Structures are given as C-alpha cells and as structure tokens.
Amino acid sequence: MMPQRARAPAPGSLRWRLLAGTLAWILVTVVLAGWGLGSLFRQHITEQLRAELTLHLNQLTAAVNTAPDGRLVVSPPLSDPRLEQPLSGLYWQIDRLDEQGRPAAVGAARSRSLWDQVLELPAADSADGVYEIAGPEKHRLTALTRTLEPAETEAAPLRLIVAADSQVLAEPIERFNYMLLISLGALAAGLTLAAVVQVLVGLRPLARLRRQLADDFNRVLDVNADMVQRARTQAGNLAHAVKTPLTILGNAAAREEGPLAALVQEQVGMARRQIDYHLARARAAAASGAADSRTPLRKPIEGLLRVMQRLYAQRGLLLEMPEFAEGLVFRGEEQDLQEVVGNLLDNACKWAERQVQVSASAAGQGQLLIQIDDDGPGIADEERERIFLRGVRMDEQRPGSGLGLDIVRDLASTYGGQAQAERSPLGGLRVSLWLPAA
C-alpha cells in the first residue's frame, strides 16, 4: 500500500487556523524582540560613548592650566592617541568665555585632531550638557560640555568640549543589527518548522477521528434512509390493503338502495379521504430526509402531461410547456415531485375549458418556480387561499376529495418551498410553486 502524502491545510480548516495563528504570533514576537534588543543595544552604545566622553572631559578638566603669559596649557596631554591624529573622530576644545558666559575666544585651545578647525555649539550661551553638532568634514559629532571657573580670580571662565564622531555609534549598531537579523531569522525559521510539524503531526489523530465520524454519520444516514423507505413502502401497502375492501364495500353499497347503502357509501368515502390524506402526510414527513436527492424537472413533468392527456382525452384538452428552461433540477425525490405537480395538473385539467400550460424557471436564491395555468372559470380573490385547506372543494359536482392542493402545500413547505394561487393570463387559475433547486 502506498503511503499517503500529507496534504496542505485547507483555508478555513482547524489546521490552517492554528498554523496561521501560530505563525502570526511568531512573526510578531520576533519583530518585537528584534526592535527591543536593537533599542537596548543602541542605548547601551550611546551610554558607553557618553561615559567615554565623560572620562576624557574629566582628564581635560584636571590637565588644563593657564600659563603666566595667559596661554592655556593642557599638561599632561590626554592619554587617548586619537586626540593627536588629525581628523581621527575624537576631539577636545577649550573656549574662553566673557563675564556673561558668552564665547570670547572660540577654540583658544584644541586637540591636534581638530587640525585647523573649531567646534561650534548650536547656541552661544548653551548650558552644560550633551549636544549633536557638526564637526570636521561635516560629520555629526556627539559633544559633551562643561564650564570651568579657574582658580585665579582675574581669569575668565572656560568652556571645555569633548566630542566624538557619531559614526562610532553607527558602525557597531549596524554590525549588531546584522547579526541580530540573522539570529532572529534562524530562530523564526526554527519556530515556524516546529509549528508546522506540531500542527500537521499533532492534529493527525483528529483527522482520523473526523474520518471515523464522517463514516459513522454516513452509515446512520444510510440506515435512516432505508428505514424511511421501508416505512413509506409499508404505508403504501397498508393503504392498498385497506382500499381494496373499501372499494368492495363501496361497490356493493352502490348497487343497493336505502338509508343503509347511503350511509355505507358516505363512510367509505370518508375513509378513503382519510387514507389519502394521512398517506400524503406520511410521505411529506419523510420527504425531509431526501434532501440529497436530485431530480431533473423536464422528464417527470413530460410524463405527467402524457398521463393527463390520456386521462382527459375525451375532453380534447391542449396540454403544453411553452416556457421551460433547460437544466433545472429539483433537490428532492422524484416521487414527491410527481405527487405535487400531478395534483396541480389534475386540478387544472378538471377546471380547464381547453388549455393547460406548464412553465418552469430558476427563481433565484436556490429555488425553482413551476407555474401551472388553466383557462377555466378561475376563483375569486377572497377564495384563493381556501383551496389549499384540507377537504375544501369549490364544486361538489366535480370529482375529487378536496385533499390535492392541501397535499401540495404540505409537501412544498416540507422542502422549504411554498404554493400560491393567483389569476392566470389564460383567464383561469395560476398556481405558482416554489421548490428548492439542486
């Protein structure tokens, strides 16, 4: 036996929903983790740079002195060799301030790394703190400033500046982000693989359970369909068995005269009507179990027209289907379709003068519309609902039990449809029947 390949989860299935939810959570978690770790590392590098600048600023504060001639002297020199390398990215500068704290001599002393350039703060009277300023070759610098009051009372205050190229932050951050992207990508791939394996393998017992439940449910449906069919067969056999003696009694009473014969005929007729009615109701109740049946409309209706043509041959009626769409299929059993349409055709033929028409079309919303017209005398508007009531006969002189249209409405409602009477374009009665389409 060939092993079955695992099928991809179908959209909307339990596997698909679990897998989509897990993958979405993994994606959100990895993105948030990457953003958080990147922010923490950026903050760490920034604090590290400021700590380094503070160290250099403390060294500069301890080393700055004023020579007898007024020059500013930094001795001993600061320890970082980058301060002696031109345009190295690390700089210091000392500005002289006036009594109001404004720069009087910018760059009075500066590191060799600044070469012939000076550092400009964004405001002349900037307080001590951290600034982002433009440096040599238009590089962005992070600068740390401090105001120093010399010990000599006549000496002007000094502003000490230590700055570093912001690129020293960007490079490690870029390297860290690159490694972080690779690491989180590998983590996300591993988690995704684990989630897929967990969903496909972990839910496999549920798939087997689903197949077993489907098989059990199909067996229950088959058993139920067999029971319904047997019940309908038994009901038909019982009706046939009862109708035969009733027919004999009715025929015998018809050959006699007197009150007893009339009473027997009356009771036999009532018994026949009851049998027909309850047999039709049993068929209507069982019809709800035939929702999976499919019955094309044209062939059964054509057969019914041929039967009615022979049954009413002596009247010379014209039975036709002038408008009948192709491909219409009734979602139900053929026997129920014949019962409903047969009753309507029989009723139309009883009342027609010379013409009966049948049409069928798709009514939308999953329904079929079957319309049966006759050119008979018709029925008054206020009487049209009464014809669907049990036992109602509009003309006692015409044959029938008054159950046909009641059976039609019962069967139609059982299938979720309906029947309605109105005036026909032919002048008589039109009965419109809505049934579910397959």
C-alpha positions, 0 to 999 in steps of 0.5 A, a space after each residue: 500500500 502506498 503511503 499517503 502524502 500529507 496534504 496542505 491545510 485547507 483555508 478555513 480548516 482547524 489546521 490552517 487556523 492554528 498554523 496561521 495563528 501560530 505563525 502570526 504570533 511568531 512573526 510578531 514576537 520576533 519583530 518585537 524582540 528584534 526592535 527591543 534588543 536593537 533599542 537596548 543595544 543602541 542605548 547601551 552604545 550611546 551610554 558607553 560613548 557618553 561615559 567615554 566622553 565623560 572620562 576624557 572631559 574629566 582628564 581635560 578638566 584636571 590637565 588644563 592650566 593657564 600659563 603666566 603669559 595667559 596661554 592655556 596649557 593642557 599638561 599632561 596631554 590626554 592619554 587617548 592617541 586619537 586626540 593627536 591624529 588629525 581628523 581621527 573622530 575624537 576631539 577636545 576644545 577649550 573656549 574662553 568665555 566673557 563675564 556673561 558666559 558668552 564665547 570670547 575666544 572660540 577654540 583658544 585651545 584644541 586637540 591636534 585632531 581638530 587640525 585647523 578647525 573649531 567646534 561650534 555649539 548650536 547656541 552661544 550661551 548653551 548650558 552644560 550638557 550633551 549636544 549633536 553638532 557638526 564637526 570636521 568634514 561635516 560629520 555629526 559629532 556627539 559633544 559633551 560640555 562643561 564650564 570651568 571657573 579657574 582658580 585665579 580670580 582675574 581669569 575668565 571662565 572656560 568652556 571645555 568640549 569633548 566630542 566624538 564622531 557619531 559614526 562610532 555609534 553607527 558602525 557597531 549598531 549596524 554590525 549588531 543589527 546584522 547579526 541580530 537579523 540573522 539570529 532572529 531569522 534562524 530562530 523564526 525559521 526554527 519556530 515556524 518548522 516546529 509549528 508546522 510539524 506540531 500542527 500537521 503531526 499533532 492534529 493527525 489523530 483528529 483527522 482520523 477521528 473526523 474520518 471515523 465520524 464522517 463514516 459513522 454519520 454516513 452509515 446512520 444516514 444510510 440506515 435512516 434512509 432505508 428505514 424511511 423507505 421501508 416505512 413509506 413502502 409499508 404505508 403504501 401497502 397498508 393503504 392498498 390493503 385497506 382500499 381494496 375492501 373499501 372499494 368492495 364495500 363501496 361497490 356493493 353499497 352502490 348497487 343497493 338502495 336505502 338509508 343503509 347503502 347511503 350511509 355505507 357509501 358516505 363512510 367509505 368515502 370518508 375513509 378513503 379521504 382519510 387514507 389519502 390524506 394521512 398517506 400524503 402526510 406520511 410521505 411529506 414527513 419523510 420527504 425531509 430526509 431526501 434532501 440529497 436527492 436530485 431530480 431533473 424537472 423536464 422528464 417527470 413533468 413530460 410524463 405527467 402531461 402524457 398521463 393527463 392527456 390520456 386521462 382527459 382525452 375525451 375532453 380534447 384538452 391542449 396540454 403544453 410547456 411553452 416556457 421551460 428552461 433547460 437544466 433545472 433540477 429539483 433537490 428532492 425525490 422524484 416521487 414527491 415531485 410527481 405527487 405535487 405537480 400531478 395534483 396541480 395538473 389534475 386540478 387544472 385539467 378538471 377546471 380547464 375549458 381547453 388549455 393547460 400550460 406548464 412553465 418552469 424557471 430558476 427563481 433565484 436564491 436556490 429555488 425553482 418556480 413551476 407555474 401551472 395555468 388553466 383557462 377555466 372559470 378561475 376563483 375569486 380573490 377572497 377564495 384563493 387561499 381556501 383551496 389549499 385547506 384540507 377537504 375544501 372543494 369549490 364544486 361538489 359536482 366535480 370529482 375529487 376529495 378536496 385533499 390535492 392542493 392541501 397535499 401540495 402545500 404540505 409537501 412544498 413547505 416540507 422542502 422549504 418551498 411554498 404554493 400560491 394561487 393567483 389569476 392566470 393570463 389564460 383567464 383561469 387559475 395560476 398556481 405558482 410553486 416554489 421548490 428548492 433547486 439542486 
